[in-house]
Amino acid sequence: MSAEKSILHPRNKHRSRYDFPELIKCLPDLLPFVAKNIHGDLSIDFSNPAAVKMLNKALLVFFYGISNWDIPANYLCPPIPGRADYIHYLADLLAADNGGNVPRGKFIKGLDIGVGANCIYPIIGVQEYGWNFVGSDVDQGAVRNAKAIIAANPTLVNSVTCRQQVNRLQIFKGIIKPTEQYDFTMCNPPFHASADEAQSGTKRKLQNLGKSKGKETVLNFGGQQAELWYEGGEIAFIRNMINDSAAIGNQCLWFSSLVSKSSSLPFVYKALENAGVETQQTVEMAQGQKVSRFVAWSFMDKAKREQWCTDRWN
């Protein structure tokens, strides 16, 4: 019996160690990347981008029934267990305004800001809860690939749409239409302030994995400029998001964003205060030794949020 990763969300399908024999059964192409590690356990080389991508393919087939998934070279290939946690904790956030019941079905609509070429958040949200998604991205190639993933998987076709954000200085404007309503927005913002900082972060990650790639820094999880860095870092990006959200506070129940660095939180809280939000929550998550979190905010009080749920979900 595999040891359980109790730090992940209780509904997270990835609480147990990877069952590589089962994953190889559903995706034989994973086999060449699997070998015993120094502890005698089956694993992959997490510093190898090709191995990480193949593991993701296997996980998507095995746990989410997504048989046709691929991303172009050098695009972000995210670790799926942590991405699933964000979805499940968002479900809990919505449940809190719905009498403790997690809302399921296509009438729940979310916006994934920075959907990326991988389309991971919508995939998990659709397959776990049957939600409906819009994914936005500034990168034309990312939008094109996400659309290809959607078109190639019948369960996603009528549940996920993608839109390109043509103005890099805007978050919601140009994406959310005047008549649309969203139950939540989510975002994994670029947290580096420059390309050099992104490279340094990757070098540290490789050192932590005990790997060295010589002079060349290999991005094991990939990533384009828009995915990894933004002028001013995550504080500037999230501040812009908060400022933009104030104009559409009556069109969305909960806004949210991952905050990679705990040192960014005071700046985020100040921006929320300046925007005049009605309520805010910080949700802590942990994957392995890494602690992460997302901040959620709403311009509606408890009574208005509960009325929203009654009107839209019940």
Short mmCIF file of the C-alpha atoms (twelve columns), coordinates in Angstrom:
data_MODEL
# 
_entry.id   MODEL 
# 
loop_
_atom_site.group_PDB 
_atom_site.id 
_atom_site.type_symbol 
_atom_site.label_atom_id 
_atom_site.label_alt_id 
_atom_site.label_comp_id 
_atom_site.label_asym_id 
_atom_site.label_seq_id 
_atom_site.Cartn_x 
_atom_site.Cartn_y 
_atom_site.Cartn_z 
_atom_site.pdbx_PDB_model_num 
ATOM 1   C CA . MET A 1   0.000   0.000  0.000   1 
ATOM 2   C CA . SER A 2   1.439   3.387  -0.952  1 
ATOM 3   C CA . ALA A 3   2.142   5.894  1.771   1 
ATOM 4   C CA . GLU A 4   -0.398  8.703  1.804   1 
ATOM 5   C CA . LYS A 5   0.606   12.331 1.361   1 
ATOM 6   C CA . SER A 6   -1.740  13.681 4.030   1 
ATOM 7   C CA . ILE A 7   -0.652  17.286 3.410   1 
ATOM 8   C CA . LEU A 8   -2.525  17.403 0.114   1 
ATOM 9   C CA . HIS A 9   -6.234  18.261 0.035   1 
ATOM 10  C CA . PRO A 10  -8.427  15.321 1.160   1 
ATOM 11  C CA . ARG A 11  -10.094 15.111 -2.272  1 
ATOM 12  C CA . ASN A 12  -6.790  15.304 -4.172  1 
ATOM 13  C CA . LYS A 13  -6.295  12.117 -6.224  1 
ATOM 14  C CA . HIS A 14  -2.519  12.424 -5.857  1 
ATOM 15  C CA . ARG A 15  -2.247  11.829 -2.109  1 
ATOM 16  C CA . SER A 16  -0.491  8.498  -2.652  1 
ATOM 17  C CA . ARG A 17  2.930   7.994  -4.210  1 
ATOM 18  C CA . TYR A 18  2.986   7.588  -7.951  1 
ATOM 19  C CA . ASP A 19  2.100   4.008  -8.914  1 
ATOM 20  C CA . PHE A 20  4.515   3.769  -11.811 1 
ATOM 21  C CA . PRO A 21  3.547   0.218  -12.943 1 
ATOM 22  C CA . GLU A 22  -0.076  1.360  -13.291 1 
ATOM 23  C CA . LEU A 23  0.915   4.598  -15.002 1 
ATOM 24  C CA . ILE A 24  3.095   2.674  -17.460 1 
ATOM 25  C CA . LYS A 25  0.157   0.365  -18.231 1 
ATOM 26  C CA . CYS A 26  -1.950  3.312  -19.355 1 
ATOM 27  C CA . LEU A 27  0.975   5.053  -21.108 1 
ATOM 28  C CA . PRO A 28  3.768   2.664  -22.149 1 
ATOM 29  C CA . ASP A 29  5.812   5.608  -23.450 1 
ATOM 30  C CA . LEU A 30  6.573   6.459  -19.812 1 
ATOM 31  C CA . LEU A 31  8.587   3.243  -19.301 1 
ATOM 32  C CA . PRO A 32  11.978  4.469  -20.640 1 
ATOM 33  C CA . PHE A 33  11.939  7.361  -18.141 1 
ATOM 34  C CA . VAL A 34  11.295  5.232  -15.038 1 
ATOM 35  C CA . ALA A 35  14.096  3.737  -12.946 1 
ATOM 36  C CA . LYS A 36  14.883  3.002  -9.316  1 
ATOM 37  C CA . ASN A 37  16.227  5.962  -7.358  1 
ATOM 38  C CA . ILE A 38  18.825  5.920  -4.575  1 
ATOM 39  C CA . HIS A 39  16.114  4.786  -2.138  1 
ATOM 40  C CA . GLY A 40  15.217  1.811  -4.299  1 
ATOM 41  C CA . ASP A 41  11.862  3.297  -5.328  1 
ATOM 42  C CA . LEU A 42  10.631  3.674  -8.885  1 
ATOM 43  C CA . SER A 43  10.798  7.297  -10.003 1 
ATOM 44  C CA . ILE A 44  11.773  9.601  -12.855 1 
ATOM 45  C CA . ASP A 45  14.487  12.214 -13.247 1 
ATOM 46  C CA . PHE A 46  12.548  15.359 -12.336 1 
ATOM 47  C CA . SER A 47  15.318  17.517 -13.823 1 
ATOM 48  C CA . ASN A 48  14.588  16.040 -17.270 1 
ATOM 49  C CA . PRO A 49  11.874  18.043 -19.115 1 
ATOM 50  C CA . ALA A 50  10.961  15.080 -21.326 1 
ATOM 51  C CA . ALA A 51  10.463  12.837 -18.287 1 
ATOM 52  C CA . VAL A 52  8.332   15.426 -16.497 1 
ATOM 53  C CA . LYS A 53  6.126   15.882 -19.564 1 
ATOM 54  C CA . MET A 54  5.668   12.141 -20.022 1 
ATOM 55  C CA . LEU A 55  4.721   11.753 -16.353 1 
ATOM 56  C CA . ASN A 56  2.130   14.479 -16.787 1 
ATOM 57  C CA . LYS A 57  0.722   12.710 -19.845 1 
ATOM 58  C CA . ALA A 58  0.377   9.499  -17.859 1 
ATOM 59  C CA . LEU A 59  -1.271  11.228 -14.890 1 
ATOM 60  C CA . LEU A 60  -3.778  12.943 -17.159 1 
ATOM 61  C CA . VAL A 61  -4.720  9.650  -18.813 1 
ATOM 62  C CA . PHE A 62  -4.893  7.644  -15.590 1 
ATOM 63  C CA . PHE A 63  -6.634  10.106 -13.265 1 
ATOM 64  C CA . TYR A 64  -8.544  12.441 -15.578 1 
ATOM 65  C CA . GLY A 65  -9.292  10.455 -18.728 1 
ATOM 66  C CA . ILE A 66  -7.435  12.950 -20.947 1 
ATOM 67  C CA . SER A 67  -5.841  10.859 -23.698 1 
ATOM 68  C CA . ASN A 68  -4.721  13.643 -26.028 1 
ATOM 69  C CA . TRP A 69  -2.441  16.133 -24.308 1 
ATOM 70  C CA . ASP A 70  0.821   17.671 -25.405 1 
ATOM 71  C CA . ILE A 71  2.650   20.980 -25.144 1 
ATOM 72  C CA . PRO A 72  5.267   22.585 -27.411 1 
ATOM 73  C CA . ALA A 73  8.895   22.656 -26.323 1 
ATOM 74  C CA . ASN A 74  9.801   25.314 -23.740 1 
ATOM 75  C CA . TYR A 75  6.251   25.850 -22.469 1 
ATOM 76  C CA . LEU A 76  5.422   25.383 -18.796 1 
ATOM 77  C CA . CYS A 77  4.776   21.759 -17.820 1 
ATOM 78  C CA . PRO A 78  3.252   22.078 -14.347 1 
ATOM 79  C CA . PRO A 79  3.342   19.546 -11.489 1 
ATOM 80  C CA . ILE A 80  -0.243  18.297 -11.467 1 
ATOM 81  C CA . PRO A 81  -0.754  17.439 -7.737  1 
ATOM 82  C CA . GLY A 82  -0.220  21.045 -6.661  1 
ATOM 83  C CA . ARG A 83  -2.454  22.359 -9.429  1 
ATOM 84  C CA . ALA A 84  -5.202  19.991 -8.286  1 
ATOM 85  C CA . ASP A 85  -4.938  21.349 -4.737  1 
ATOM 86  C CA . TYR A 86  -5.780  24.889 -5.914  1 
ATOM 87  C CA . ILE A 87  -8.917  23.576 -7.645  1 
ATOM 88  C CA . HIS A 88  -10.066 21.601 -4.606  1 
ATOM 89  C CA . TYR A 89  -9.523  24.464 -2.171  1 
ATOM 90  C CA . LEU A 90  -11.428 26.779 -4.512  1 
ATOM 91  C CA . ALA A 91  -14.279 24.258 -4.409  1 
ATOM 92  C CA . ASP A 92  -14.244 24.526 -0.603  1 
ATOM 93  C CA . LEU A 93  -14.326 28.314 -0.852  1 
ATOM 94  C CA . LEU A 94  -17.431 28.152 -3.041  1 
ATOM 95  C CA . ALA A 95  -19.003 25.559 -0.726  1 
ATOM 96  C CA . ALA A 96  -18.682 27.913 2.248   1 
ATOM 97  C CA . ASP A 97  -21.226 30.255 0.624   1 
ATOM 98  C CA . ASN A 98  -23.430 27.333 -0.418  1 
ATOM 99  C CA . GLY A 99  -24.360 25.758 2.900   1 
ATOM 100 C CA . GLY A 100 -21.205 23.668 2.924   1 
ATOM 101 C CA . ASN A 101 -22.090 21.896 -0.327  1 
ATOM 102 C CA . VAL A 102 -19.469 21.855 -3.088  1 
ATOM 103 C CA . PRO A 103 -21.200 23.123 -6.247  1 
ATOM 104 C CA . ARG A 104 -20.825 20.865 -9.269  1 
ATOM 105 C CA . GLY A 105 -21.864 21.120 -12.884 1 
ATOM 106 C CA . LYS A 106 -21.529 23.346 -15.930 1 
ATOM 107 C CA . PHE A 107 -23.436 26.215 -14.325 1 
ATOM 108 C CA . ILE A 108 -20.297 26.904 -12.238 1 
ATOM 109 C CA . LYS A 109 -18.127 29.191 -14.354 1 
ATOM 110 C CA . GLY A 110 -14.483 30.012 -13.720 1 
ATOM 111 C CA . LEU A 111 -11.799 32.081 -15.416 1 
ATOM 112 C CA . ASP A 112 -8.211  30.821 -15.492 1 
ATOM 113 C CA . ILE A 113 -5.953  33.826 -16.039 1 
ATOM 114 C CA . GLY A 114 -2.814  32.604 -17.804 1 
ATOM 115 C CA . VAL A 115 -4.214  29.235 -18.867 1 
ATOM 116 C CA . GLY A 116 -0.927  28.413 -20.599 1 
ATOM 117 C CA . ALA A 117 -0.330  25.887 -23.321 1 
ATOM 118 C CA . ASN A 118 -0.993  23.099 -20.797 1 
ATOM 119 C CA . CYS A 119 -4.631  23.995 -19.886 1 
ATOM 120 C CA . ILE A 120 -4.173  22.093 -16.607 1 
ATOM 121 C CA . TYR A 121 -6.538  24.000 -14.308 1 
ATOM 122 C CA . PRO A 122 -9.560  23.756 -16.640 1 
ATOM 123 C CA . ILE A 123 -8.846  20.057 -17.246 1 
ATOM 124 C CA . ILE A 124 -8.885  19.278 -13.535 1 
ATOM 125 C CA . GLY A 125 -11.876 21.534 -12.809 1 
ATOM 126 C CA . VAL A 126 -13.946 19.980 -15.602 1 
ATOM 127 C CA . GLN A 127 -13.038 16.388 -14.812 1 
ATOM 128 C CA . GLU A 128 -13.379 16.690 -11.023 1 
ATOM 129 C CA . TYR A 129 -16.405 18.968 -10.695 1 
ATOM 130 C CA . GLY A 130 -17.925 19.371 -14.154 1 
ATOM 131 C CA . TRP A 131 -17.279 23.125 -14.099 1 
ATOM 132 C CA . ASN A 132 -17.223 25.447 -17.095 1 
ATOM 133 C CA . PHE A 133 -14.069 27.457 -17.856 1 
ATOM 134 C CA . VAL A 134 -12.752 30.351 -19.857 1 
ATOM 135 C CA . GLY A 135 -8.957  30.362 -20.134 1 
ATOM 136 C CA . SER A 136 -7.090  33.555 -21.047 1 
ATOM 137 C CA . ASP A 137 -3.468  34.111 -22.008 1 
ATOM 138 C CA . VAL A 138 -1.332  36.831 -23.590 1 
ATOM 139 C CA . ASP A 139 0.694   34.255 -25.517 1 
ATOM 140 C CA . GLN A 140 -0.836  33.375 -28.880 1 
ATOM 141 C CA . GLY A 141 1.017   30.058 -29.024 1 
ATOM 142 C CA . ALA A 142 -0.273  29.064 -25.591 1 
ATOM 143 C CA . VAL A 143 -3.864  29.844 -26.586 1 
ATOM 144 C CA . ARG A 144 -3.456  27.921 -29.840 1 
ATOM 145 C CA . ASN A 145 -2.149  24.826 -28.044 1 
ATOM 146 C CA . ALA A 146 -4.759  24.971 -25.280 1 
ATOM 147 C CA . LYS A 147 -7.472  25.110 -27.956 1 
ATOM 148 C CA . ALA A 148 -5.900  22.069 -29.633 1 
ATOM 149 C CA . ILE A 149 -6.009  20.122 -26.342 1 
ATOM 150 C CA . ILE A 150 -9.662  21.050 -25.878 1 
ATOM 151 C CA . ALA A 151 -10.590 20.048 -29.434 1 
ATOM 152 C CA . ALA A 152 -8.812  16.689 -29.074 1 
ATOM 153 C CA . ASN A 153 -10.651 15.662 -25.881 1 
ATOM 154 C CA . PRO A 154 -14.469 15.352 -26.169 1 
ATOM 155 C CA . THR A 155 -15.083 15.903 -22.431 1 
ATOM 156 C CA . LEU A 156 -13.511 19.366 -22.698 1 
ATOM 157 C CA . VAL A 157 -15.065 20.561 -25.973 1 
ATOM 158 C CA . ASN A 158 -18.256 22.072 -24.548 1 
ATOM 159 C CA . SER A 159 -16.766 23.044 -21.198 1 
ATOM 160 C CA . VAL A 160 -13.634 25.103 -21.930 1 
ATOM 161 C CA . THR A 161 -13.049 28.082 -24.206 1 
ATOM 162 C CA . CYS A 162 -9.860  30.113 -24.606 1 
ATOM 163 C CA . ARG A 163 -9.390  33.813 -25.318 1 
ATOM 164 C CA . GLN A 164 -6.219  35.732 -26.036 1 
ATOM 165 C CA . GLN A 165 -5.524  38.836 -23.977 1 
ATOM 166 C CA . VAL A 166 -4.163  41.222 -26.596 1 
ATOM 167 C CA . ASN A 167 -3.267  43.952 -24.101 1 
ATOM 168 C CA . ARG A 168 -0.513  42.795 -21.738 1 
ATOM 169 C CA . LEU A 169 -1.331  45.601 -19.313 1 
ATOM 170 C CA . GLN A 170 -4.887  44.350 -18.761 1 
ATOM 171 C CA . ILE A 171 -6.097  41.330 -16.820 1 
ATOM 172 C CA . PHE A 172 -9.889  41.209 -17.051 1 
ATOM 173 C CA . LYS A 173 -10.747 43.931 -19.549 1 
ATOM 174 C CA . GLY A 174 -11.027 42.434 -23.012 1 
ATOM 175 C CA . ILE A 175 -11.639 38.976 -21.552 1 
ATOM 176 C CA . ILE A 176 -14.721 39.244 -19.318 1 
ATOM 177 C CA . LYS A 177 -17.652 40.491 -21.369 1 
ATOM 178 C CA . PRO A 178 -20.093 43.057 -19.905 1 
ATOM 179 C CA . THR A 179 -22.944 40.567 -19.536 1 
ATOM 180 C CA . GLU A 180 -20.884 37.651 -18.197 1 
ATOM 181 C CA . GLN A 181 -20.829 36.408 -14.615 1 
ATOM 182 C CA . TYR A 182 -18.138 34.238 -13.065 1 
ATOM 183 C CA . ASP A 183 -18.225 32.255 -9.855  1 
ATOM 184 C CA . PHE A 184 -14.454 32.469 -9.467  1 
ATOM 185 C CA . THR A 185 -11.254 33.557 -11.153 1 
ATOM 186 C CA . MET A 186 -7.914  31.884 -10.558 1 
ATOM 187 C CA . CYS A 187 -4.340  32.662 -11.519 1 
ATOM 188 C CA . ASN A 188 -0.815  31.328 -11.181 1 
ATOM 189 C CA . PRO A 189 0.977   34.634 -11.824 1 
ATOM 190 C CA . PRO A 190 4.518   34.986 -13.153 1 
ATOM 191 C CA . PHE A 191 6.453   35.452 -9.928  1 
ATOM 192 C CA . HIS A 192 9.895   36.475 -11.197 1 
ATOM 193 C CA . ALA A 193 10.668  40.117 -11.950 1 
ATOM 194 C CA . SER A 194 13.055  39.393 -14.834 1 
ATOM 195 C CA . ALA A 195 14.409  36.665 -17.113 1 
ATOM 196 C CA . ASP A 196 17.652  36.560 -15.099 1 
ATOM 197 C CA . GLU A 197 15.729  36.016 -11.881 1 
ATOM 198 C CA . ALA A 198 13.763  33.189 -13.530 1 
ATOM 199 C CA . GLN A 199 17.010  31.498 -14.609 1 
ATOM 200 C CA . SER A 200 18.465  31.825 -11.110 1 
ATOM 201 C CA . GLY A 201 15.333  30.246 -9.644  1 
ATOM 202 C CA . THR A 202 15.670  27.309 -11.992 1 
ATOM 203 C CA . LYS A 203 19.334  26.834 -11.076 1 
ATOM 204 C CA . ARG A 204 18.368  26.666 -7.400  1 
ATOM 205 C CA . LYS A 205 15.662  24.115 -8.205  1 
ATOM 206 C CA . LEU A 206 18.149  21.918 -10.066 1 
ATOM 207 C CA . GLN A 207 20.626  22.159 -7.192  1 
ATOM 208 C CA . ASN A 208 17.881  21.070 -4.794  1 
ATOM 209 C CA . LEU A 209 17.235  18.075 -7.055  1 
ATOM 210 C CA . GLY A 210 20.938  17.289 -6.946  1 
ATOM 211 C CA . LYS A 211 21.315  17.795 -10.673 1 
ATOM 212 C CA . SER A 212 23.769  19.824 -12.691 1 
ATOM 213 C CA . LYS A 213 23.406  20.568 -16.379 1 
ATOM 214 C CA . GLY A 214 26.764  22.222 -16.845 1 
ATOM 215 C CA . LYS A 215 26.711  25.680 -18.356 1 
ATOM 216 C CA . GLU A 216 23.179  25.437 -19.652 1 
ATOM 217 C CA . THR A 217 20.242  25.900 -17.329 1 
ATOM 218 C CA . VAL A 218 17.483  23.466 -18.268 1 
ATOM 219 C CA . LEU A 219 13.982  24.522 -17.287 1 
ATOM 220 C CA . ASN A 220 12.666  21.144 -16.153 1 
ATOM 221 C CA . PHE A 221 9.104   22.429 -16.025 1 
ATOM 222 C CA . GLY A 222 9.650   24.746 -18.989 1 
ATOM 223 C CA . GLY A 223 8.159   28.193 -19.266 1 
ATOM 224 C CA . GLN A 224 7.853   31.135 -21.625 1 
ATOM 225 C CA . GLN A 225 8.459   34.763 -20.644 1 
ATOM 226 C CA . ALA A 226 4.794   35.438 -19.881 1 
ATOM 227 C CA . GLU A 227 4.624   32.320 -17.719 1 
ATOM 228 C CA . LEU A 228 7.741   32.968 -15.639 1 
ATOM 229 C CA . TRP A 229 8.360   36.673 -15.283 1 
ATOM 230 C CA . TYR A 230 6.626   40.034 -15.287 1 
ATOM 231 C CA . GLU A 231 8.142   43.458 -14.708 1 
ATOM 232 C CA . GLY A 232 7.792   44.088 -10.998 1 
ATOM 233 C CA . GLY A 233 7.284   40.388 -10.245 1 
ATOM 234 C CA . GLU A 234 4.202   38.805 -8.714  1 
ATOM 235 C CA . ILE A 235 3.489   41.833 -6.527  1 
ATOM 236 C CA . ALA A 236 3.039   44.077 -9.562  1 
ATOM 237 C CA . PHE A 237 0.977   41.465 -11.430 1 
ATOM 238 C CA . ILE A 238 -1.357  40.743 -8.517  1 
ATOM 239 C CA . ARG A 239 -1.708  44.442 -7.713  1 
ATOM 240 C CA . ASN A 240 -2.822  45.049 -11.297 1 
ATOM 241 C CA . MET A 241 -5.246  42.152 -11.030 1 
ATOM 242 C CA . ILE A 242 -6.758  43.515 -7.835  1 
ATOM 243 C CA . ASN A 243 -7.099  47.004 -9.283  1 
ATOM 244 C CA . ASP A 244 -8.790  45.631 -12.417 1 
ATOM 245 C CA . SER A 245 -11.139 43.424 -10.379 1 
ATOM 246 C CA . ALA A 246 -12.703 46.444 -8.648  1 
ATOM 247 C CA . ALA A 247 -14.399 47.473 -11.893 1 
ATOM 248 C CA . ILE A 248 -16.179 44.117 -12.213 1 
ATOM 249 C CA . GLY A 249 -16.817 43.345 -8.557  1 
ATOM 250 C CA . ASN A 250 -20.493 42.652 -9.214  1 
ATOM 251 C CA . GLN A 251 -19.719 40.171 -12.023 1 
ATOM 252 C CA . CYS A 252 -17.658 37.696 -10.005 1 
ATOM 253 C CA . LEU A 253 -18.252 35.977 -6.671  1 
ATOM 254 C CA . TRP A 254 -14.605 35.288 -5.777  1 
ATOM 255 C CA . PHE A 255 -11.362 36.476 -7.334  1 
ATOM 256 C CA . SER A 256 -8.181  34.611 -6.429  1 
ATOM 257 C CA . SER A 257 -4.484  34.312 -7.138  1 
ATOM 258 C CA . LEU A 258 -1.617  32.146 -6.017  1 
ATOM 259 C CA . VAL A 259 1.024   34.085 -4.071  1 
ATOM 260 C CA . SER A 260 4.371   32.323 -4.347  1 
ATOM 261 C CA . LYS A 261 6.326   34.368 -1.814  1 
ATOM 262 C CA . SER A 262 5.058   34.975 1.715   1 
ATOM 263 C CA . SER A 263 6.976   38.259 1.639   1 
ATOM 264 C CA . SER A 264 4.533   39.447 -1.046  1 
ATOM 265 C CA . LEU A 265 1.487   39.087 1.219   1 
ATOM 266 C CA . PRO A 266 1.673   42.494 2.979   1 
ATOM 267 C CA . PHE A 267 1.724   44.241 -0.416  1 
ATOM 268 C CA . VAL A 268 -1.209  42.116 -1.613  1 
ATOM 269 C CA . TYR A 269 -3.228  42.890 1.527   1 
ATOM 270 C CA . LYS A 270 -2.540  46.610 1.124   1 
ATOM 271 C CA . ALA A 271 -3.725  46.487 -2.490  1 
ATOM 272 C CA . LEU A 272 -6.907  44.709 -1.399  1 
ATOM 273 C CA . GLU A 273 -7.513  47.351 1.259   1 
ATOM 274 C CA . ASN A 274 -7.019  50.138 -1.286  1 
ATOM 275 C CA . ALA A 275 -9.430  48.425 -3.703  1 
ATOM 276 C CA . GLY A 276 -12.151 48.333 -1.067  1 
ATOM 277 C CA . VAL A 277 -12.828 44.596 -1.059  1 
ATOM 278 C CA . GLU A 278 -15.611 43.380 1.212   1 
ATOM 279 C CA . THR A 279 -13.828 40.228 2.348   1 
ATOM 280 C CA . GLN A 280 -10.589 38.340 1.784   1 
ATOM 281 C CA . GLN A 281 -9.131  34.950 2.677   1 
ATOM 282 C CA . THR A 282 -5.668  33.437 2.547   1 
ATOM 283 C CA . VAL A 283 -5.720  29.684 1.970   1 
ATOM 284 C CA . GLU A 284 -2.548  27.799 2.852   1 
ATOM 285 C CA . MET A 285 -1.572  24.728 0.827   1 
ATOM 286 C CA . ALA A 286 1.426   22.406 1.058   1 
ATOM 287 C CA . GLN A 287 2.981   20.033 -1.459  1 
ATOM 288 C CA . GLY A 288 5.965   18.099 -0.167  1 
ATOM 289 C CA . GLN A 289 8.249   20.505 1.667   1 
ATOM 290 C CA . LYS A 290 6.936   23.471 -0.283  1 
ATOM 291 C CA . VAL A 291 4.272   25.682 1.265   1 
ATOM 292 C CA . SER A 292 2.095   27.655 -1.113  1 
ATOM 293 C CA . ARG A 293 -1.034  29.722 -0.761  1 
ATOM 294 C CA . PHE A 294 -3.672  31.627 -2.623  1 
ATOM 295 C CA . VAL A 295 -5.419  34.829 -1.672  1 
ATOM 296 C CA . ALA A 296 -9.117  35.174 -2.503  1 
ATOM 297 C CA . TRP A 297 -11.220 38.314 -2.345  1 
ATOM 298 C CA . SER A 298 -14.791 39.363 -2.975  1 
ATOM 299 C CA . PHE A 299 -16.598 42.672 -3.280  1 
ATOM 300 C CA . MET A 300 -19.773 41.067 -1.889  1 
ATOM 301 C CA . ASP A 301 -20.661 40.545 1.755   1 
ATOM 302 C CA . LYS A 302 -21.792 37.162 3.093   1 
ATOM 303 C CA . ALA A 303 -25.487 37.802 2.450   1 
ATOM 304 C CA . LYS A 304 -24.877 38.857 -1.157  1 
ATOM 305 C CA . ARG A 305 -22.617 35.855 -1.770  1 
ATOM 306 C CA . GLU A 306 -25.217 33.457 -0.428  1 
ATOM 307 C CA . GLN A 307 -27.881 35.120 -2.573  1 
ATOM 308 C CA . TRP A 308 -25.583 34.740 -5.580  1 
ATOM 309 C CA . CYS A 309 -25.363 31.000 -4.898  1 
ATOM 310 C CA . THR A 310 -29.117 30.677 -4.495  1 
ATOM 311 C CA . ASP A 311 -29.817 32.572 -7.716  1 
ATOM 312 C CA . ARG A 312 -27.187 30.845 -9.893  1 
ATOM 313 C CA . TRP A 313 -26.632 27.370 -8.472  1 
ATOM 314 C CA . ASN A 314 -29.889 26.201 -6.891  1 
# 
